[in-house]
Every structure is written in structure tokens, then in C-alpha cells.
Amino acid sequence: NTGHRNEPPMRGENWERGFMQSYVEFEPGTHFMYNTYGTFMLSAIVQKVTGKKLVDYLKEKLFIPLGMSEDIWSEESPSGVATGGYGLNVRVMDIAKLGQFYLQNGVWEGRQLLNADWIRDAQTPWSDNSPSGGDGDWGQGYGYQFWMCRPEGVFRGDGAFGQYCIICPKQDMVIAITSGVEDMGFVLQSLWDNVLPCVDEKGASAASVIDRHFVTPAWWEEQAIEADDHCLDGTWAGSYRFAENPFGLERMKVCPDGIGIHVSGRSVILPLSRDAWRACGMDRSFPSYSHHAGLYP
């Protein structure tokens, strides 16, 4: 609600100056527009007031008390300010912990780390975003960096290409997702259609309505062996089949040697290492699509 009709471009050496020099068409507080630049300015304010970069401040106040990963980092502006509105690199478990923290009204292991009134205010739809978001999940109202969702009481944080922290207070449930999709609305619709109906308001899974034959067997289950220390974390290992797609991807298997990709009748292994990034080419198996990637489990 900064008053901008259009988001100012984040460019130049001093993004703060660029924001302050941008044209403000509406009275601040009266017009909603999804504005990453506005969130960057919050990051800049935190750094100015505390003398610490945003991630360093949050590590002290939040990340360490919540037991989050030690290597969380953020992209920064040319002047060294965390981008704020994007570029925070975290694991999915870190996202889940943040959601659980909000679900517990700012309490973690018996300590009130954040005022419960702030938690309440953060999930309050202060902003009317229906003109831009319609009646979908981007038009239900906006709180303090949280979107309201169509199911009553559900709110979320989301990031580009399907990064989600979804808090469902009535179900006593948090859903954390990292992904790379173009249709973010499809992911939410799938949750509303297939997950929420299977959970009652006490958070107990209604297992009787879940069709188990859709669950893909894990890699060690298919091979009739036990997962052990030589295997990757058991939550990673498994075998997965792809739906029909333009790249010809047929199957993916995560095993001790790495990730096996089967495409158009051929296969390639992308090696995984617990302690290092390794570059690997996939050109031969992807005649019309290729890239190099560093992989880290």
C-alpha cells in the first residue's frame, strides 16, 4: 500500500534512493499493489535501525531459536542490503518451522519470541486486493506479508514458481512446499481439493478417504532392501514416474549414486554429494533441452 500504481524498477547502485524518487500516484495506505520494492525498503529500514543485515538480525532473533539451518542466506542489492522481497535461500524444513511458529502464535519451546498480537495482525486482511486478484487466492485480502486464502482462516506466504508456507489454524496444520511450477494456483487448488477435506478441525488425518494406491513406492521398497547409512536420507530416496510431458521425461529415481533420469528411453545419472556442489551435463539425454546444475541433497 505504498501508493504506487506500478512497481518501481529496482536498478542502479542505490535502490533506496530509487524508491524514494519514484512517482506515488495514490495516497499511501489506500491502494494495494504487490510491490517487491516496498518489502526491500523494510529490509533496508531494519539494517539502518539495527546496524545488522536482515539475515544476521533474523538469525539472532528467530532462525537460531527456531533451530533453522545455519547456512540461510539472501541475495542483496548493489549496496549490500538484503533484497527482502525475494532471494532468501532456505530449506523446506525451515519454511515449515516458520509456519509452525505462526501456528503457535509466536511461541517456540515455551518462549514467546514474537508478540501474539503481531501474529494476529499479520493474518488480518488489512488490504483489499480483490481488484487485482479477483475471487481467487490472490484476491482474498493481504496482511503483513501474508496472503489470505479461500478456505476460511487459512493464510500463506508464497514465492515465485511455487514456494509456499501455508498455515491452517483450524486444522492445526502447516504445509511447506518448494517447487518450480508456472501455475501456482493449480498447487493451491489441489491442496483445497485433496488435502483439506482429508483433515478434520483437530488436525487428524482422515486416512480412510485417502486412496493409497496412488502412493509411489520408495526406491528401497522396490528393491526389497532396507535403507541404511549408505543411502541418502530416507525421505529423499524413492522412485517417481512423470506424467506425459514435452521433454520426454519418463521416470526419476533417487538412490545412493545420485538421481537417475529416464528420458525418451535413455537414462543418465546426476551424481549427488553430501559435502560439495558438482556440475553435471545432461545434453545427451535432452536433445532439445539442456542445462548444467549443481546438486546438493
Secondary structure, DSSP 4 states (H G I P E B T S, - for coil): --S-SSPPP--SS-HHHHHHTS---S-TTS-----HHHHHHHHHHHHHHHSS-HHHHHIIIIITTTT--TT-EE-B-TTS-B-SSS-EE--HHHHHHHHHHHHTTTEETTEE-S-HHHHHHHTS--B--HHHHTTSTTSS-B-SS-EE-SSTT-EEEEETTTEEEEEETTTTEEEEE----S-HHHHHHHHHHHTGGGB-TT--B-GGGS-GGGSPPPHHHHTT----TTSS-TTT-EEEEPPS-TT-EEEEEEETTEEEEEETTEEEEEE--SSS--EEE-TTT-TT---EEE---
